[in-house]
């Protein structure tokens, strides 16, 4: 389990700057399957053999999101799911986005 995946998402107070630059690059190395879009949000597409398995994955991500109190945007389609993460309160990326990405990666492995 990565160091990030072992952490818990923390509610953002809104008084922290969004993660950018070298700090962003370091965190992306820990979750290499995710892409940072415009230094603003993380996106990853997941592929499945059918709708049922994609839906099961989305439901597991939903359960995780409720446990962590950190809710991604999720697009579900036949054989795929796309997850987008960012922290609305700071309109950018926080450590919790990377924690959630690492935890979602574990769901994909299991």
ABEGO torsion letter per residue (X at the ends): XBAAAABBBBBBAGABBBBBEAAAAAAAAABAABBBBGGABBBBBBBBABAAAAAAAAAAAAAAAAAAGBBBBBBBBBGBBBBBBBBAAAGBBBAAAAAAAAAAAAAAAX
